[in-house]
Amino acid sequence: MIKMYKHILLATGGAEHSRIAETRAVALAKLFSARLSLISVARFSLPASTVGVGLDMGMPVSYETNLEELKKSQEDTMQQAVSRCEALGIHPEAYLAVGNAGECIVEKARDLGCDLTIVGSRKMSLLDTVVRGSVSDYVMRHSEMDVLIVH
């Protein structure tokens, strides 16, 4: 028996792997006549010199100057994604979050009552995964609902 999805959350950031996931999310939303919500996360990182090895702690560098700039960039990315979805006949709800990307995605999916979360993933080296972390891995490990990771 095929599981029917009623509400899908797509995490989007504008990168190529996010755009591929977006295409998959629109197709599934159409297939299941599901609601589609989008989330984009404005994520802060500490500079390498602050932590010694460049670990991404998801913390602000300069809250006042970078937050508005980062939010504006993510809002533009989100609006482009919404426009692409609408051109394909899906009218998603859009949400912008600020913080740790994985945590924000999992929390929004839970708050909205989604039954599927879709995230894009790119091939990362072991060093990149250790230093920056993998959003898709975090979502997969912490989510309470189905997760589709699109490569």
Buried (B, 14 or more C-beta within 10 A) or exposed (E): EEEEBEBBBBBBBBEEBBBBBBBBBBEBBEEBEBBBBBBBBBBBBBEEEEEEEEBBEBBBEEEEEBBEEBBEEBBEBBEBBBEBBEEEEBEBEBBBBBBBBBBBBBBBBBEBEBBBBBBBBEEBEEEEEEBEBBBBBBBBEBBEBEBBBBE
